[in-house]
Amino acid sequence: MNQQVEQSRSWRLRWISEPLLNIFRRVTPRMSQTEREALDAGSVWWDGELFSGRPQWKKLRQLPAPHLSAEEQAFLDGSVDELCAMLNDWEITAEREDLPPEAWEFIKKNGFFSLIIPKSYGGLDYSALAHSAIVMKIATRSITAAVSVMVPNSLGPAKLLLEYGTEEQKNHYLPRLAAGEEVPCFALTSPHAGSDAGAIPDYGIVCRQDFQGEKDVLGMRLTWEKRYITLGPVATLLGLAFKLYDPDQLLSDEKDRGITLALIPTDTDGVNIGRRHNPLNLPFMTGPNSGTDVFVPLDWIIGGQERIGQGWRMLMECLADGRGISLPALSTGAGKLAARGIGAYARIRTQFKLPIGRFEGVEEALARIGGYTYMMDAARTLTATALDRGEKPSVISAIVKYHLTERMRTVVNDAMDVLGGAGICLGPRNIMGRAYQGIPISITVEGANILTRSMIIFGQGAIRSHPYVFKEMEAISEEDPELSLEKFDRALFGHLRFVMMNSVRSLFHALTSSLFIFAPGYSPARRYYQHLTRMSAAFALLTDAALMTLGGTLKRKESLSARLGDILSHLYLASAVLKRFEDQGSPKSDQPLLHWSLQYSLSEIQKAIDGLLQNFPLRPVAFLLRWMIFPLGRHFSPPSDKLGHQLAEQLLIPSNSRDRLTEGIYLPKDTNEAIARLDDALNKVIRADHAERKLRQGLRDYKADHRGLEGRLEVGIEKGIISEQDATLIREADAARTDVIRVDDFPNQSD
Ligand SMILES: Cc1cc2nc3c(=O)[nH]c(=O)nc-3n(C[C@H](O)[C@H](O)[C@H](O)COP(=O)(O)OP(=O)(O)OC[C@H]3O[C@@H](n4cnc5c(N)ncnc54)[C@H](O)[C@@H]3O)c2cc1C
């Protein structure tokens, strides 16, 4: 028996695996070192489950609900609120074009630059969740301040030092960074290398030179030109990425040493820094810097000589963290501010004798604002939870960077539409104008969105998170031929079984409407778990079909790759929503948010599959896949108008659900502040609603329209339609409404 098994195995190796291994070797695109390092960076987490076709929901549900420590909560309620109170965004953006000096001082002295630095170095050492909550809250007050705070805490000198610095470097710089004595920046982008940052032309030449009184120091002469560098104009410490060359072989035989990172005090001779760009009128510090033949010792390389050439990998590893926190927090902040402020505005502002939020067209925009904000917050907190558990989910961090900034783009646009002219006139009363101007900034930084969607999410995910592809690629690059074949054979046959299972499961679950899928939870979340499992199997099948039939050309077929990335992304966003809903105790009042978000994600998944199959180059394969995934036609509908109406209603009226959705924004008490004015006016308008309606209906027969509010109130009281008390409520609501709808005006400068 054993002999038989052995024989069939050697037959399989010889006639199937070996020829296929040779084909794979030929068709697998050669990966550059930078691509390989980007792929290796980070870890596989829930993305691995989504690629498996059979996600283990138990793993997700067992994750702890997001929770801030008492110290973190106190910092949010204390220092963060104090900072927010100091920030007058209009003054910052239109008058001063910078944060006020006392805010800079407060930020530096109170640890805002040290959120990720351990306590042993004097930092705050907060969780990713707290870091996210802090950036989010500040962003709802001033995007300029939020960007200034987030940069030193994400991809920058502190993070790189913590992960890779020598003890000496850590002991020197980390306490200084924690105390705000150093202002850091990190410079990778150069005019000729933006998205393709691995192609930076900036370089260093290893050499010896006298330096700061010391003779014959081993160092490097650096030449660089960088731009867009956040905090650069005010930085005292410049993190710099460059390619290191050793033409005289002073270090080793190798002349081309690869991308390397160094920390350079900005007062070093030859460093040109200080000029500013103007990033769409949001005056956070960002600007160019350069140097020609600037000599610095080799000790200034982050991690010392042993880290020479590892710069790209170091950056990719750290990006996996930072990308999952800062911009998602900023985007969610914009969503929450819109949900609270625009919801209130839509209830307060009336046209055609109705609150504008009750018109179906406006309801549609409000539903998107509410639904997207819920999804953003769910994905933000779930990703932070993963980071706090030591994961470095690079694919998921790309998903949240892309999808949360895109959702913010839509939410802010919707908010601007609802505000109408009040969104267009900039000034202290406008809560959305600066967010609108800031949209392209979040879209472009930390990986511009088109590239992130079309190349990174699926491109990286298919290799890293797929259960077999990475194993196959490792087998191909194995040097020992026998071991290579052995490993490849194991991975290949596992992979084939996987494809067969996913084909059968996709078809079966489609025909049975996912009813036979075991799913946790009770109604209403249960059906969504089932449908998502079905879509995960379909996604796994589509992934393999695309990889097997298109192979290396898939890398150039960015539109197909983007759609596969959309499916994966919506599987993640939907998972996050389920997690959030259940973590918050499955509140009945949040059910419209749950239904809207899940129905939206499922219909987006369906749309992406449809687009993929319509454009799939091999038509018979596309036909077969459609038959296996949607044998009975399309299954999922986008959220109905009725559901959209329920969601919009939740933003128009103060409620627990609205408070939960918008939790974590900065809400000043002073009703002269725009967002507080809106909140206050909403309460007054709602309180007066019944009395206003009574008055409106009661006065129908009295032709009192021309008498103004006071006249109508007088008639109303006289005719017994309303009481004195009602009149007071109506007066208060009217004053608040009038105040809310005012926009800013300024003296004409050309007079
Ligand atoms: C305000 C601001 C602050 C910044 N801060 C920093 C900083 O502190 N440090 C730092 O090093 N950098 C920083 N950057 C740089 C930022 O990360 C880059 O702008 C970004 O990586 C994109 O580069 P680029 O602007 O040159 O665009 P380009 O690379 O020229 O891209 C232009 C467009 O082409 C698309 N594209 C490019 N390649 C592909 C592809 N293969 N497939 C599909 N689409 C593609 C992009 O998505 C984009 O839409 C900052 C940028 C800005 C605007």
PDBQT file of the ligand as one rigid body, heavy atoms in Angstrom, charges set to zero:
ROOT
HETATM    1  C1  LIG A 801       0.791  67.743   1.959  1.00  0.00    +0.000 C 
HETATM    2  C2  LIG A 801       1.712  66.612   1.739  1.00  0.00    +0.000 A 
HETATM    3  C3  LIG A 801       2.493  66.152   2.780  1.00  0.00    +0.000 A 
HETATM    4  C4  LIG A 801       3.402  65.114   2.570  1.00  0.00    +0.000 A 
HETATM    5  N1  LIG A 801       4.242  64.718   3.576  1.00  0.00    +0.000 NA
HETATM    6  C5  LIG A 801       5.280  63.894   3.287  1.00  0.00    +0.000 A 
HETATM    7  C6  LIG A 801       6.311  63.635   4.242  1.00  0.00    +0.000 A 
HETATM    8  O1  LIG A 801       6.257  64.107   5.376  1.00  0.00    +0.000 OA
HETATM    9  N2  LIG A 801       7.349  62.858   3.872  1.00  0.00    +0.000 N 
HETATM   10  C7  LIG A 801       7.445  62.315   2.637  1.00  0.00    +0.000 A 
HETATM   11  O2  LIG A 801       8.422  61.645   2.352  1.00  0.00    +0.000 OA
HETATM   12  N3  LIG A 801       6.467  62.510   1.707  1.00  0.00    +0.000 NA
HETATM   13  C8  LIG A 801       5.406  63.291   2.002  1.00  0.00    +0.000 A 
HETATM   14  N4  LIG A 801       4.433  63.523   1.065  1.00  0.00    +0.000 N 
HETATM   15  C9  LIG A 801       4.514  62.851  -0.207  1.00  0.00    +0.000 C 
HETATM   16  C10 LIG A 801       3.378  61.900  -0.507  1.00  0.00    +0.000 C 
HETATM   17  O3  LIG A 801       3.488  60.735   0.201  1.00  0.00    +0.000 OA
HETATM   18  C11 LIG A 801       3.408  61.742  -2.041  1.00  0.00    +0.000 C 
HETATM   19  O4  LIG A 801       2.803  62.912  -2.523  1.00  0.00    +0.000 OA
HETATM   20  C12 LIG A 801       2.691  60.584  -2.550  1.00  0.00    +0.000 C 
HETATM   21  O5  LIG A 801       3.381  59.432  -2.279  1.00  0.00    +0.000 OA
HETATM   22  C13 LIG A 801       2.408  60.664  -4.058  1.00  0.00    +0.000 C 
HETATM   23  O6  LIG A 801       3.492  61.134  -4.813  1.00  0.00    +0.000 OA
HETATM   24  P1  LIG A 801       3.272  62.318  -5.874  1.00  0.00    +0.000 P 
HETATM   25  O7  LIG A 801       2.515  63.397  -5.214  1.00  0.00    +0.000 OA
HETATM   26  O8  LIG A 801       4.587  62.662  -6.430  1.00  0.00    +0.000 OA
HETATM   27  O9  LIG A 801       2.331  61.713  -6.972  1.00  0.00    +0.000 OA
HETATM   28  P2  LIG A 801       2.726  60.840  -8.252  1.00  0.00    +0.000 P 
HETATM   29  O10 LIG A 801       3.597  59.717  -7.845  1.00  0.00    +0.000 OA
HETATM   30  O11 LIG A 801       3.207  61.748  -9.308  1.00  0.00    +0.000 OA
HETATM   31  O12 LIG A 801       1.335  60.226  -8.653  1.00  0.00    +0.000 OA
HETATM   32  C14 LIG A 801       0.351  60.960  -9.394  1.00  0.00    +0.000 C 
HETATM   33  C15 LIG A 801      -0.874  60.091  -9.591  1.00  0.00    +0.000 C 
HETATM   34  O13 LIG A 801      -0.529  58.897 -10.288  1.00  0.00    +0.000 OA
HETATM   35  C16 LIG A 801      -0.993  57.775  -9.596  1.00  0.00    +0.000 C 
HETATM   36  N5  LIG A 801      -0.068  56.645  -9.791  1.00  0.00    +0.000 N 
HETATM   37  C17 LIG A 801       1.288  56.644  -9.710  1.00  0.00    +0.000 A 
HETATM   38  N6  LIG A 801       1.762  55.416  -9.965  1.00  0.00    +0.000 NA
HETATM   39  C18 LIG A 801       0.691  54.618 -10.209  1.00  0.00    +0.000 A 
HETATM   40  C19 LIG A 801       0.506  53.252 -10.533  1.00  0.00    +0.000 A 
HETATM   41  N7  LIG A 801       1.499  52.409 -10.665  1.00  0.00    +0.000 N 
HETATM   42  N8  LIG A 801      -0.746  52.802 -10.717  1.00  0.00    +0.000 NA
HETATM   43  C20 LIG A 801      -1.800  53.626 -10.598  1.00  0.00    +0.000 A 
HETATM   44  N9  LIG A 801      -1.692  54.920 -10.296  1.00  0.00    +0.000 NA
HETATM   45  C21 LIG A 801      -0.471  55.409 -10.100  1.00  0.00    +0.000 A 
HETATM   46  C22 LIG A 801      -1.051  58.184  -8.131  1.00  0.00    +0.000 C 
HETATM   47  O14 LIG A 801      -2.002  57.398  -7.432  1.00  0.00    +0.000 OA
HETATM   48  C23 LIG A 801      -1.490  59.639  -8.262  1.00  0.00    +0.000 C 
HETATM   49  O15 LIG A 801      -2.886  59.668  -8.381  1.00  0.00    +0.000 OA
HETATM   50  C24 LIG A 801       3.485  64.519   1.293  1.00  0.00    +0.000 A 
HETATM   51  C25 LIG A 801       2.663  64.955   0.255  1.00  0.00    +0.000 A 
HETATM   52  C26 LIG A 801       1.790  65.991   0.462  1.00  0.00    +0.000 A 
HETATM   53  C27 LIG A 801       0.954  66.446  -0.668  1.00  0.00    +0.000 C 
ENDROOT
TORSDOF 0
